[in-house]
Amino acid sequence: NKPARRWVWAPFSSSARTDGAQFSHWVRAGVEYPDYPYARFDVHLDPVSYTDEEYEKFMNTEEGPASGLQPNKKGGSSGSGGAGAVLKDIESKTRPPSKTWSKTETDRLMELARIHELRWAVIHDRWVCTFGLDHRTVEELMHRYYSVGARLTRLRVQQAAAAEAQAAQAALRGIQQQQQQAAQMQQSVVGPDGKAVQYPLPPTTSSDGRTTEELIADRTVAAAIAQADPRFQPTIVSGGTGTSNKNTFDLDAERERRRQLDLLWFRPKEEEHEEEELRAELRLVEAQIRKLKKSGGHILAAQAQSGGAVAAGGSRATTPVPPGGDGTIDRAVIDEAFTSTAPVPKSGTPYLQSGRLGNPESGGSAGLNKTLLKRMEVVLKELSVPDSPLPTKRVCDMYDSVRKDAITLITLQKVCLKR
């Protein structure tokens, strides 16, 4: 037997802590950790920073429509004491007095977002402690943060693109100057034999290894990004702040989602009981439908026994489908109706499989009428079955099988309705 591995009670410190505190834990003897293994999970959000000039120039603009829950125009607020009345009360309490953002509010929002790392429920709770309950909603705080982050990211992208274009242009200018100086030196210096001295050509690449063609392409792309409309920039995600240069936060959709959630949350008990009763009735209906599908032969047998009385009443037309000996639909009769209209293969005489795509003739021993065939076509359209599929033998066989099943289904449905 191998001896048990030795463990020791050793002190440790974590780079994730700034106070230098030391703790102890059990580790294997002889194993040393340069840092606490779980310190790598201590990832913090980068602050969304901006200068006063950037705020006044790019972010000191009004937001969209005033926040607060929008009233339901489809009748969701009708009725006293119901969800609509509660929703009106919510709307009156959550609509802010102003739709504009001040720099103080924006600075406080960015600070809370950094401290609590986009935990919006906590951020809104701290916001309420500072500005009051009726000031801003969670959706407004999220929209402001992501819109400011998108504007700053677009601005940073433009600035970086402009700097890249200038650097590429400077590198191109330096290469061109070196080439011109080398050409002048070759023309001015003459050797003893009267010929120009051949100096080595200067490098055609920049200090970072990019060729002249690459520098021209980079300069063109960077200049286009710097001068184009920021809305047409490629999507660039700033992982440190959780934002991107595209403001993907849909304020209107979030307000509608919250409104629907409040309608569901604050609905009265009567509506909940009514929904439970409807669901119970739906389960009973589904169970009856499953039972009828399983016992379709017995229903047809009962219909065959009472067929004379129904025909004598003459209250509604029937769909004549001949039953088999055991009370079920005789599939052979339907097969015969479809076969009668199909082309008959003869030796030495070619025929087209597309001749099988036509509907069977009405009347005959199967008792198919035009109404039944039209209803069959409606069922096929509901099932997205094409009117003229590719007429191969296999496709035609499957097409006939689907049409026969549709006729059987229509007949069973009519029998169930009569019952």
TORZA-213165 format. One record per residue (C-alpha): residue number from 0; residue in one letter; y, z, x. Coordinates in Angstrom, 2 decimals, decimal comma. Layout:
REM TORZA-213165
[bafi NUM "a" [Y Z X]]
...
END
This chain:
REM TORZA-213165
[bafi 0 "n" [0,00 0,00 0,00]]
[bafi 1 "k" [3,50 -0,84 1,16]]
[bafi 2 "p" [5,86 2,11 1,60]]
[bafi 3 "a" [8,67 2,51 -0,92]]
[bafi 4 "r" [11,95 0,99 0,06]]
[bafi 5 "r" [14,54 3,50 1,09]]
[bafi 6 "w" [17,78 3,92 -0,86]]
[bafi 7 "v" [20,89 5,81 0,23]]
[bafi 8 "w" [23,93 7,19 -1,57]]
[bafi 9 "a" [26,76 5,26 0,14]]
[bafi 10 "p" [30,51 5,07 -0,49]]
[bafi 11 "f" [32,20 1,80 -1,38]]
[bafi 12 "s" [35,61 0,41 -2,25]]
[bafi 13 "s" [36,59 -2,64 -4,28]]
[bafi 14 "s" [39,18 -5,23 -3,35]]
[bafi 15 "a" [39,98 -5,51 -7,06]]
[bafi 16 "r" [41,66 -2,11 -6,94]]
[bafi 17 "t" [45,07 -1,70 -5,38]]
[bafi 18 "d" [44,97 2,10 -5,08]]
[bafi 19 "g" [42,28 2,13 -2,35]]
[bafi 20 "a" [40,05 4,49 -4,34]]
[bafi 21 "q" [36,53 5,07 -3,01]]
[bafi 22 "f" [33,39 5,67 -5,03]]
[bafi 23 "s" [29,70 6,05 -4,25]]
[bafi 24 "h" [26,57 4,32 -5,47]]
[bafi 25 "w" [22,92 3,86 -4,57]]
[bafi 26 "v" [22,16 0,94 -2,28]]
[bafi 27 "r" [19,20 -0,09 -0,17]]
[bafi 28 "a" [19,18 1,33 3,31]]
[bafi 29 "g" [20,31 -1,14 5,92]]
[bafi 30 "v" [22,15 -3,40 3,47]]
[bafi 31 "e" [25,90 -3,55 3,93]]
[bafi 32 "y" [28,32 -5,23 1,53]]
[bafi 33 "p" [31,65 -6,45 2,96]]
[bafi 34 "d" [33,11 -6,01 -0,52]]
[bafi 35 "y" [32,00 -4,70 -3,87]]
[bafi 36 "p" [29,78 -7,48 -5,36]]
[bafi 37 "y" [31,47 -7,40 -8,75]]
[bafi 38 "a" [34,99 -7,68 -7,34]]
[bafi 39 "r" [34,74 -11,47 -7,63]]
[bafi 40 "f" [34,86 -11,13 -11,41]]
[bafi 41 "d" [38,31 -9,51 -11,25]]
[bafi 42 "v" [40,22 -12,69 -12,11]]
[bafi 43 "h" [43,77 -12,26 -13,35]]
[bafi 44 "l" [46,10 -14,60 -15,16]]
[bafi 45 "d" [48,88 -16,21 -13,16]]
[bafi 46 "p" [52,36 -15,54 -14,54]]
[bafi 47 "v" [54,26 -18,31 -16,29]]
[bafi 48 "s" [57,48 -18,20 -14,30]]
[bafi 49 "y" [60,70 -20,14 -14,65]]
[bafi 50 "t" [64,27 -19,89 -13,46]]
[bafi 51 "d" [67,33 -19,32 -15,62]]
[bafi 52 "e" [68,41 -22,92 -15,05]]
[bafi 53 "e" [64,99 -24,25 -16,12]]
[bafi 54 "y" [65,03 -22,11 -19,25]]
[bafi 55 "e" [68,51 -23,23 -20,30]]
[bafi 56 "k" [67,72 -26,88 -19,61]]
[bafi 57 "f" [64,16 -27,29 -20,87]]
[bafi 58 "m" [63,15 -24,31 -23,05]]
[bafi 59 "n" [66,27 -23,15 -24,83]]
[bafi 60 "t" [65,43 -25,20 -27,92]]
[bafi 61 "e" [64,52 -24,31 -31,45]]
[bafi 62 "e" [60,92 -24,11 -32,50]]
[bafi 63 "g" [59,37 -25,80 -35,51]]
[bafi 64 "p" [59,59 -24,49 -39,07]]
[bafi 65 "a" [60,00 -20,81 -39,64]]
[bafi 66 "s" [56,81 -18,88 -39,29]]
[bafi 67 "g" [55,14 -16,93 -41,98]]
[bafi 68 "l" [52,43 -17,87 -44,40]]
[bafi 69 "q" [53,15 -20,92 -46,50]]
[bafi 70 "p" [52,67 -20,54 -50,27]]
[bafi 71 "n" [49,72 -22,27 -51,83]]
[bafi 72 "k" [51,07 -25,18 -53,89]]
[bafi 73 "k" [47,70 -25,81 -55,54]]
[bafi 74 "g" [47,78 -22,74 -57,70]]
[bafi 75 "g" [46,51 -20,12 -55,29]]
[bafi 76 "s" [49,23 -17,65 -56,27]]
[bafi 77 "s" [48,61 -17,57 -60,00]]
[bafi 78 "g" [47,46 -14,45 -61,77]]
[bafi 79 "s" [48,77 -10,92 -61,54]]
[bafi 80 "g" [46,94 -8,47 -59,36]]
[bafi 81 "g" [44,79 -11,21 -57,76]]
[bafi 82 "a" [44,72 -12,80 -54,34]]
[bafi 83 "g" [47,85 -14,83 -55,11]]
[bafi 84 "a" [49,97 -11,73 -55,73]]
[bafi 85 "v" [48,68 -10,10 -52,57]]
[bafi 86 "l" [49,40 -13,29 -50,62]]
[bafi 87 "k" [52,99 -13,37 -51,89]]
[bafi 88 "d" [53,42 -9,82 -50,65]]
[bafi 89 "i" [52,01 -10,80 -47,26]]
[bafi 90 "e" [54,35 -13,78 -47,03]]
[bafi 91 "s" [57,40 -11,69 -47,83]]
[bafi 92 "k" [56,48 -9,15 -45,15]]
[bafi 93 "t" [55,52 -11,53 -42,33]]
[bafi 94 "r" [58,26 -14,18 -42,50]]
[bafi 95 "p" [60,68 -13,62 -39,58]]
[bafi 96 "p" [64,44 -13,61 -40,08]]
[bafi 97 "s" [65,04 -16,32 -37,44]]
[bafi 98 "k" [63,14 -19,28 -36,02]]
[bafi 99 "t" [64,90 -19,37 -32,65]]
[bafi 100 "w" [63,65 -17,67 -29,51]]
[bafi 101 "s" [65,91 -15,83 -27,11]]
[bafi 102 "k" [65,28 -15,57 -23,39]]
[bafi 103 "t" [64,60 -11,84 -23,74]]
[bafi 104 "e" [61,87 -12,48 -26,29]]
[bafi 105 "t" [60,34 -15,25 -24,18]]
[bafi 106 "d" [60,37 -13,10 -21,04]]
[bafi 107 "r" [58,70 -10,24 -22,91]]
[bafi 108 "l" [56,06 -12,58 -24,33]]
[bafi 109 "m" [55,21 -14,00 -20,89]]
[bafi 110 "e" [54,95 -10,49 -19,47]]
[bafi 111 "l" [52,63 -9,32 -22,25]]
[bafi 112 "a" [50,50 -12,45 -21,92]]
[bafi 113 "r" [50,08 -11,81 -18,19]]
[bafi 114 "i" [49,34 -8,11 -18,54]]
[bafi 115 "h" [46,85 -8,45 -21,41]]
[bafi 116 "e" [45,51 -11,85 -20,26]]
[bafi 117 "l" [45,92 -13,78 -23,54]]
[bafi 118 "r" [44,25 -11,15 -25,73]]
[bafi 119 "w" [46,45 -12,07 -28,64]]
[bafi 120 "a" [45,51 -9,20 -30,94]]
[bafi 121 "v" [46,59 -6,72 -28,26]]
[bafi 122 "i" [49,67 -8,78 -27,39]]
[bafi 123 "h" [50,81 -8,82 -31,02]]
[bafi 124 "d" [50,24 -5,09 -31,27]]
[bafi 125 "r" [52,48 -4,47 -28,25]]
[bafi 126 "w" [55,00 -6,96 -29,61]]
[bafi 127 "v" [55,20 -5,07 -32,90]]
[bafi 128 "c" [55,86 -1,85 -31,00]]
[bafi 129 "t" [58,90 -3,48 -29,36]]
[bafi 130 "f" [60,39 -5,78 -32,01]]
[bafi 131 "g" [59,00 -4,48 -35,29]]
[bafi 132 "l" [56,33 -5,54 -37,76]]
[bafi 133 "d" [58,37 -8,21 -39,58]]
[bafi 134 "h" [59,46 -10,11 -36,47]]
[bafi 135 "r" [56,80 -12,61 -35,32]]
[bafi 136 "t" [53,25 -13,51 -36,28]]
[bafi 137 "v" [50,34 -14,02 -33,91]]
[bafi 138 "e" [50,49 -17,79 -34,49]]
[bafi 139 "e" [54,14 -17,89 -33,46]]
[bafi 140 "l" [53,47 -15,96 -30,28]]
[bafi 141 "m" [50,61 -18,30 -29,35]]
[bafi 142 "h" [52,65 -21,40 -30,16]]
[bafi 143 "r" [55,60 -20,23 -28,09]]
[bafi 144 "y" [53,42 -19,38 -25,08]]
[bafi 145 "y" [51,51 -22,66 -25,04]]
[bafi 146 "s" [54,61 -24,77 -25,75]]
[bafi 147 "v" [56,52 -23,14 -22,88]]
[bafi 148 "g" [53,50 -23,54 -20,62]]
[bafi 149 "a" [53,23 -27,23 -21,55]]
[bafi 150 "r" [56,92 -27,86 -20,85]]
[bafi 151 "l" [56,76 -26,11 -17,50]]
[bafi 152 "t" [53,58 -27,95 -16,49]]
[bafi 153 "r" [55,16 -31,30 -17,37]]
[bafi 154 "l" [58,22 -30,34 -15,35]]
[bafi 155 "r" [56,10 -29,27 -12,36]]
[bafi 156 "v" [54,11 -32,53 -12,57]]
[bafi 157 "q" [57,31 -34,56 -12,54]]
[bafi 158 "q" [58,68 -32,60 -9,60]]
[bafi 159 "a" [55,42 -32,93 -7,65]]
[bafi 160 "a" [55,24 -36,65 -8,41]]
[bafi 161 "a" [58,83 -37,17 -7,25]]
[bafi 162 "a" [58,13 -35,25 -4,04]]
[bafi 163 "e" [54,95 -37,27 -3,46]]
[bafi 164 "a" [56,84 -40,53 -3,98]]
[bafi 165 "q" [59,51 -39,46 -1,47]]
[bafi 166 "a" [56,87 -38,40 1,08]]
[bafi 167 "a" [55,01 -41,70 0,73]]
[bafi 168 "q" [58,26 -43,64 1,08]]
[bafi 169 "a" [59,19 -41,64 4,19]]
[bafi 170 "a" [55,75 -42,29 5,71]]
[bafi 171 "l" [56,08 -46,02 5,00]]
[bafi 172 "r" [59,54 -46,08 6,54]]
[bafi 173 "g" [58,25 -44,34 9,66]]
[bafi 174 "i" [55,41 -46,84 10,08]]
[bafi 175 "q" [57,80 -49,76 9,64]]
[bafi 176 "q" [60,23 -48,33 12,21]]
[bafi 177 "q" [57,44 -47,88 14,76]]
[bafi 178 "q" [56,29 -51,45 14,23]]
[bafi 179 "q" [59,85 -52,80 14,63]]
[bafi 180 "q" [60,39 -50,82 17,84]]
[bafi 181 "a" [57,11 -52,09 19,28]]
[bafi 182 "a" [58,05 -55,70 18,44]]
[bafi 183 "q" [61,47 -55,32 20,10]]
[bafi 184 "m" [59,96 -53,82 23,24]]
[bafi 185 "q" [57,47 -56,69 23,55]]
[bafi 186 "q" [60,28 -59,24 23,31]]
[bafi 187 "s" [62,62 -57,48 25,77]]
[bafi 188 "v" [60,19 -56,54 28,56]]
[bafi 189 "v" [58,98 -59,43 30,75]]
[bafi 190 "g" [56,34 -59,13 33,44]]
[bafi 191 "p" [56,37 -60,59 37,01]]
[bafi 192 "d" [54,75 -63,75 35,75]]
[bafi 193 "g" [57,55 -64,34 33,25]]
[bafi 194 "k" [55,45 -63,49 30,23]]
[bafi 195 "a" [56,14 -60,76 27,71]]
[bafi 196 "v" [54,26 -57,50 28,34]]
[bafi 197 "q" [51,72 -56,76 25,60]]
[bafi 198 "y" [52,08 -53,18 24,48]]
[bafi 199 "p" [49,46 -51,60 22,19]]
[bafi 200 "l" [50,38 -51,95 18,54]]
[bafi 201 "p" [51,54 -48,77 16,80]]
[bafi 202 "p" [49,18 -47,15 14,28]]
[bafi 203 "t" [49,27 -48,50 10,72]]
[bafi 204 "t" [48,30 -45,18 9,17]]
[bafi 205 "s" [50,31 -42,07 8,35]]
[bafi 206 "s" [49,79 -38,64 9,85]]
[bafi 207 "d" [47,37 -37,70 7,05]]
[bafi 208 "g" [45,23 -40,83 7,58]]
[bafi 209 "r" [46,48 -42,99 4,70]]
[bafi 210 "t" [46,88 -46,70 5,30]]
[bafi 211 "t" [49,94 -48,73 4,38]]
[bafi 212 "e" [48,25 -50,07 1,24]]
[bafi 213 "e" [47,27 -46,56 0,14]]
[bafi 214 "l" [50,80 -45,29 0,75]]
[bafi 215 "i" [52,28 -48,10 -1,34]]
[bafi 216 "a" [49,82 -47,40 -4,19]]
[bafi 217 "d" [50,47 -43,64 -4,07]]
[bafi 218 "r" [54,23 -44,18 -4,02]]
[bafi 219 "t" [54,05 -46,53 -7,02]]
[bafi 220 "v" [51,88 -44,17 -9,10]]
[bafi 221 "a" [53,93 -41,08 -8,21]]
[bafi 222 "a" [57,22 -42,82 -8,99]]
[bafi 223 "a" [55,86 -44,01 -12,33]]
[bafi 224 "i" [54,77 -40,48 -13,29]]
[bafi 225 "a" [58,08 -38,98 -12,17]]
[bafi 226 "q" [60,21 -41,47 -14,12]]
[bafi 227 "a" [58,03 -41,94 -17,23]]
[bafi 228 "d" [58,19 -39,98 -20,46]]
[bafi 229 "p" [56,45 -36,61 -19,91]]
[bafi 230 "r" [54,50 -37,09 -23,15]]
[bafi 231 "f" [52,54 -39,92 -21,52]]
[bafi 232 "q" [51,40 -37,93 -18,50]]
[bafi 233 "p" [47,65 -37,64 -17,90]]
[bafi 234 "t" [46,17 -34,35 -19,06]]
[bafi 235 "i" [46,52 -31,73 -16,33]]
[bafi 236 "v" [45,17 -28,23 -16,95]]
[bafi 237 "s" [46,72 -25,21 -15,28]]
[bafi 238 "g" [43,72 -22,90 -15,02]]
[bafi 239 "g" [45,72 -19,97 -13,67]]
[bafi 240 "t" [47,91 -19,72 -16,76]]
[bafi 241 "g" [45,54 -21,09 -19,41]]
[bafi 242 "t" [47,95 -23,88 -20,34]]
[bafi 243 "s" [48,22 -27,63 -19,78]]
[bafi 244 "n" [50,88 -30,31 -19,95]]
[bafi 245 "k" [49,71 -31,16 -23,49]]
[bafi 246 "n" [50,63 -28,69 -26,20]]
[bafi 247 "t" [47,32 -28,66 -28,05]]
[bafi 248 "f" [48,09 -25,62 -30,19]]
[bafi 249 "d" [48,53 -26,76 -33,80]]
[bafi 250 "l" [50,84 -24,26 -35,44]]
[bafi 251 "d" [50,56 -25,71 -38,95]]
[bafi 252 "a" [46,76 -25,74 -38,81]]
[bafi 253 "e" [46,69 -22,11 -37,63]]
[bafi 254 "r" [49,01 -21,07 -40,44]]
[bafi 255 "e" [46,82 -22,84 -43,00]]
[bafi 256 "r" [43,71 -21,25 -41,51]]
[bafi 257 "r" [45,27 -17,80 -41,68]]
[bafi 258 "r" [46,44 -18,41 -45,25]]
[bafi 259 "q" [42,93 -19,41 -46,33]]
[bafi 260 "l" [41,50 -16,39 -44,54]]
[bafi 261 "d" [43,92 -14,06 -46,33]]
[bafi 262 "l" [43,05 -15,65 -49,66]]
[bafi 263 "l" [39,38 -14,96 -48,99]]
[bafi 264 "w" [39,96 -11,47 -47,63]]
[bafi 265 "f" [42,26 -10,23 -50,39]]
[bafi 266 "r" [40,52 -11,79 -53,39]]
[bafi 267 "p" [39,66 -9,34 -56,19]]
[bafi 268 "k" [36,20 -7,93 -56,83]]
[bafi 269 "e" [35,87 -9,96 -60,03]]
[bafi 270 "e" [35,93 -13,22 -58,07]]
[bafi 271 "e" [33,34 -11,91 -55,63]]
[bafi 272 "h" [31,00 -10,92 -58,49]]
[bafi 273 "e" [31,53 -14,29 -60,14]]
[bafi 274 "e" [30,62 -16,09 -56,94]]
[bafi 275 "e" [27,49 -13,98 -56,52]]
[bafi 276 "e" [26,41 -14,80 -60,07]]
[bafi 277 "l" [26,99 -18,52 -59,50]]
[bafi 278 "r" [24,94 -18,39 -56,32]]
[bafi 279 "a" [22,11 -16,63 -58,15]]
[bafi 280 "e" [22,16 -19,27 -60,90]]
[bafi 281 "l" [22,15 -22,01 -58,26]]
[bafi 282 "r" [19,07 -20,50 -56,64]]
[bafi 283 "l" [17,30 -20,46 -60,02]]
[bafi 284 "v" [18,20 -24,09 -60,68]]
[bafi 285 "e" [16,96 -25,13 -57,23]]
[bafi 286 "a" [13,70 -23,26 -57,82]]
[bafi 287 "q" [13,23 -25,04 -61,17]]
[bafi 288 "i" [13,90 -28,42 -59,56]]
[bafi 289 "r" [11,30 -27,72 -56,88]]
[bafi 290 "k" [8,82 -26,68 -59,55]]
[bafi 291 "l" [9,46 -29,84 -61,58]]
[bafi 292 "k" [8,95 -32,00 -58,53]]
[bafi 293 "k" [5,61 -30,37 -57,81]]
[bafi 294 "s" [4,39 -30,61 -61,42]]
[bafi 295 "g" [5,61 -34,12 -62,19]]
[bafi 296 "g" [2,17 -35,26 -63,41]]
[bafi 297 "h" [2,02 -32,55 -66,06]]
[bafi 298 "i" [5,49 -33,47 -67,33]]
[bafi 299 "l" [4,49 -37,10 -67,69]]
[bafi 300 "a" [1,30 -36,11 -69,52]]
[bafi 301 "a" [3,31 -34,04 -72,01]]
[bafi 302 "q" [5,71 -36,94 -72,41]]
[bafi 303 "a" [2,82 -39,32 -73,13]]
[bafi 304 "q" [1,55 -36,99 -75,87]]
[bafi 305 "s" [4,95 -36,68 -77,55]]
[bafi 306 "g" [6,03 -40,27 -76,89]]
[bafi 307 "g" [5,40 -41,37 -80,50]]
[bafi 308 "a" [7,64 -38,67 -81,97]]
[bafi 309 "v" [10,48 -39,51 -79,54]]
[bafi 310 "a" [10,20 -43,22 -80,30]]
[bafi 311 "a" [10,28 -42,54 -84,06]]
[bafi 312 "g" [13,49 -40,54 -83,74]]
[bafi 313 "g" [15,26 -43,45 -82,03]]
[bafi 314 "s" [17,97 -41,17 -80,66]]
[bafi 315 "r" [17,97 -42,79 -77,22]]
[bafi 316 "a" [16,23 -45,64 -75,43]]
[bafi 317 "t" [13,21 -44,96 -73,29]]
[bafi 318 "t" [12,18 -46,44 -69,99]]
[bafi 319 "p" [8,71 -47,87 -70,51]]
[bafi 320 "v" [6,49 -47,02 -67,54]]
[bafi 321 "p" [2,76 -47,19 -68,17]]
[bafi 322 "p" [1,00 -43,92 -67,29]]
[bafi 323 "g" [-2,32 -43,78 -65,54]]
[bafi 324 "g" [-5,43 -42,19 -66,87]]
[bafi 325 "d" [-4,56 -38,72 -65,56]]
[bafi 326 "g" [-1,01 -38,71 -66,91]]
[bafi 327 "t" [0,68 -39,91 -63,70]]
[bafi 328 "i" [2,54 -43,16 -63,12]]
[bafi 329 "d" [0,18 -46,02 -62,46]]
[bafi 330 "r" [1,42 -47,29 -59,09]]
[bafi 331 "a" [-0,91 -50,28 -59,27]]
[bafi 332 "v" [1,04 -51,69 -62,25]]
[bafi 333 "i" [4,32 -51,45 -60,31]]
[bafi 334 "d" [2,67 -53,07 -57,29]]
[bafi 335 "e" [1,54 -55,92 -59,53]]
[bafi 336 "a" [5,10 -56,42 -60,82]]
[bafi 337 "f" [6,44 -56,74 -57,27]]
[bafi 338 "t" [3,58 -58,99 -56,17]]
[bafi 339 "s" [4,12 -61,40 -59,06]]
[bafi 340 "t" [7,53 -62,48 -57,74]]
[bafi 341 "a" [6,55 -62,66 -54,06]]
[bafi 342 "p" [5,58 -66,00 -52,52]]
[bafi 343 "v" [1,86 -66,66 -52,41]]
[bafi 344 "p" [0,61 -67,52 -48,92]]
[bafi 345 "k" [-1,39 -70,74 -48,81]]
[bafi 346 "s" [-3,36 -72,26 -45,97]]
[bafi 347 "g" [-1,25 -74,78 -44,09]]
[bafi 348 "t" [1,89 -74,07 -46,16]]
[bafi 349 "p" [4,61 -71,96 -44,52]]
[bafi 350 "y" [6,74 -69,60 -46,58]]
[bafi 351 "l" [9,68 -67,30 -45,99]]
[bafi 352 "q" [9,36 -63,53 -45,95]]
[bafi 353 "s" [12,86 -63,36 -47,46]]
[bafi 354 "g" [11,29 -64,45 -50,75]]
[bafi 355 "r" [9,98 -60,89 -51,11]]
[bafi 356 "l" [13,49 -59,41 -51,12]]
[bafi 357 "g" [14,23 -60,44 -54,71]]
[bafi 358 "n" [13,87 -58,00 -57,60]]
[bafi 359 "p" [10,76 -58,22 -59,78]]
[bafi 360 "e" [11,02 -59,90 -63,14]]
[bafi 361 "s" [11,78 -57,72 -66,15]]
[bafi 362 "g" [9,16 -57,26 -68,85]]
[bafi 363 "g" [5,48 -57,84 -68,25]]
[bafi 364 "s" [2,75 -55,22 -68,09]]
[bafi 365 "a" [4,92 -52,88 -65,97]]
[bafi 366 "g" [7,61 -52,71 -68,65]]
[bafi 367 "l" [10,52 -53,04 -66,21]]
[bafi 368 "n" [13,83 -53,83 -67,90]]
[bafi 369 "k" [17,19 -54,90 -66,52]]
[bafi 370 "t" [18,72 -51,44 -66,94]]
[bafi 371 "l" [16,00 -49,87 -64,81]]
[bafi 372 "l" [16,45 -52,52 -62,11]]
[bafi 373 "k" [20,23 -51,95 -62,06]]
[bafi 374 "r" [19,72 -48,20 -61,68]]
[bafi 375 "m" [17,27 -48,93 -58,86]]
[bafi 376 "e" [19,99 -50,93 -57,08]]
[bafi 377 "v" [22,42 -48,03 -57,51]]
[bafi 378 "v" [19,92 -45,63 -55,91]]
[bafi 379 "l" [19,44 -48,01 -53,00]]
[bafi 380 "k" [23,19 -48,20 -52,44]]
[bafi 381 "e" [23,43 -44,40 -52,47]]
[bafi 382 "l" [20,74 -44,33 -49,79]]
[bafi 383 "s" [22,71 -46,92 -47,73]]
[bafi 384 "v" [19,87 -49,41 -47,95]]
[bafi 385 "p" [21,21 -52,92 -47,16]]
[bafi 386 "d" [20,97 -55,55 -49,87]]
[bafi 387 "s" [19,41 -58,13 -47,55]]
[bafi 388 "p" [17,60 -56,49 -44,64]]
[bafi 389 "l" [16,04 -58,44 -41,80]]
[bafi 390 "p" [13,08 -60,15 -43,55]]
[bafi 391 "t" [10,22 -59,30 -41,21]]
[bafi 392 "k" [6,83 -58,36 -42,64]]
[bafi 393 "r" [7,19 -54,72 -41,73]]
[bafi 394 "v" [10,73 -54,51 -43,08]]
[bafi 395 "c" [9,74 -56,21 -46,35]]
[bafi 396 "d" [6,81 -53,81 -46,79]]
[bafi 397 "m" [9,09 -50,81 -46,27]]
[bafi 398 "y" [11,75 -52,34 -48,55]]
[bafi 399 "d" [9,19 -52,76 -51,35]]
[bafi 400 "s" [7,97 -49,19 -50,81]]
[bafi 401 "v" [11,51 -47,79 -51,11]]
[bafi 402 "r" [12,19 -49,78 -54,31]]
[bafi 403 "k" [8,93 -48,61 -55,88]]
[bafi 404 "d" [9,76 -45,00 -55,02]]
[bafi 405 "a" [13,24 -45,44 -56,51]]
[bafi 406 "i" [11,74 -46,72 -59,80]]
[bafi 407 "t" [9,33 -43,77 -59,86]]
[bafi 408 "l" [12,20 -41,32 -59,20]]
[bafi 409 "i" [14,37 -42,79 -61,97]]
[bafi 410 "t" [11,47 -42,56 -64,42]]
[bafi 411 "l" [10,76 -38,91 -63,56]]
[bafi 412 "q" [14,45 -38,02 -63,89]]
[bafi 413 "k" [14,61 -39,60 -67,35]]
[bafi 414 "v" [11,48 -37,75 -68,47]]
[bafi 415 "c" [12,93 -34,46 -67,25]]
[bafi 416 "l" [16,22 -35,09 -69,09]]
[bafi 417 "k" [14,38 -35,80 -72,33]]
[bafi 418 "r" [12,49 -32,58 -72,01]]
END
